[in-house]
């Protein structure tokens, strides 16, 4: 660990939490090695040089001899140095004597003040004593602190939780109070309760679940996409090899699999998609898009989970005797176990079966906002394993209707398919129909093969079904759907009734064809380019022109 010497005698060190200006403006480790003359003569032009100097001056004024700053104390050109620093970062913040959280976009003088740069507002009395939550200055500054950019960055999350002592400083490096002084505002900005600010243990999941921690990160950004995951390692007390260039999805998937291997916390599966992944209508539990994964594709899908807690019987104290043995057996049955296998996730948990569709079931997770409100996830049987459906929904197991669902005896071993999250369903496509007056458009129908082998049937497409505000001759098609458009064509003295078929494959590739209504249902005619009466004016936006000749 490299440290900067501030000039004051103290054997512990200060550490800085800040948002980067830009990589070219920050002072790097290479700058210190190659531009010693510029340092001695104070002729750096980068904006980061002023920040570095003010930080060291601030630390020295408070009595700290050594200081650490990520921009210049890590050799980012050395992969081994970067690997060590990121995996040790939480511990370095944890071992620091003080952490300065620099809020570059917060200025106490914005709140009708004229304070000198060397005046600390947490060290004065009266209405300007910013550390007093009832003071005028605290009330005036709170809106600016809540909106600070510092609360939107990925790395600053662990920097908020790890240090034993954290103090905020404004853009002129004036102290404006500690983390505890601003606990209410921090909760509003980040959804983190004060109890976690006072005492946070990365390996204690009884008070702070995996889902809760991931929810804290869900609205934060990082400049480098893999850092969205790497900035979370310290929050879980784990280490991972860093593979820059692997992409955010691979990195996040590796983190999830490590969490599944190391910890027994069901809340990692209690996620729901922020945006529906299909034409699923909320509340219609019989429909839904299969998501070929057991884990969320990104932390955005955990924004709602900041109140979820794991609820298991492992922490209960049970008396000895016959009753105690019985209770222990019940608790053992209640506690879920899970592991990753070559078939996906194997979870041993309570299961409910849908009476109207045996292919669908609910798995009860041992997590929720309270013990009586456990969460269930809906699954669909595909071959010999299950896939997650209705990814924008979770079930409150208290509300499961026994008329629709039957509880299976004991805990069942269930295999849930888990992908590497490297491939996703292609986005839906909007098609626009243009046609001459000789052609009339009739009804539109579709088949959705994404809902599995059970329940697949043709449905009539209505204007309101898609949920989008489309024009009259526009329609939206989702991956793994087949659309049938009834048309009637008057060609001279002959009237033909046909079906236009549109299809969007799971990788987003569109195709189109024509079916004759008089043939067997849905029998393909073959290549539509081989017939003789041309449909030159039917244009499908995003698809090649269709030219079909009718003999």
Buried (B, 14 or more C-beta within 10 A) or exposed (E): EBBBEBEBEBEEBBBBBBBBBEEEBBBBBEBBEEBEEBBEEEEBEBBBBBBBBBBBBBBBEBBBBBBBBBBBBBBBEEEEBBBBBBBBBBBBBBBBBBBBBBBBBBBBBBBEBEBEEEBBBBEBEEBBBBBBBEBBBBBBBBEBBBBBBBBBBBBBBBBBBBBEEBBBBBBBBBBBBBBBBBBEBBBBBBBBBEEBBEEBEBEEBEBBBBBBBBBBBBBBEBEEBBBBBBBBBBBBBBBBEBBEEBBBBBBBBBBBBBBBEEBBBBBBBBBBBBEBBBBBBEEEBBBBBBBBBBBBBBBBBBBBBBBBBBBBBEEEEBEEEEEEEEBBEEBEBBBBEBEBEEEBBBBBBBBBBBEEBEBBBBBBBBBBBEEEEBBBBBBBBBEEBBBBBBBBBBBEBEEBEEEBBEEEEEBBEBBBBBBEBEEBBBEBBBBEBEBEEEBEBEEBBBBBEBBBEEBEEEBEBEEEBBEEEBEEEBBBBBBBBBBBBBBBBEBEEEEBEBBBBBBBEBEEEBEBBBBBEEEEEEEEBEEBEEBEBEBEEBBBEEBEEBEBEBE
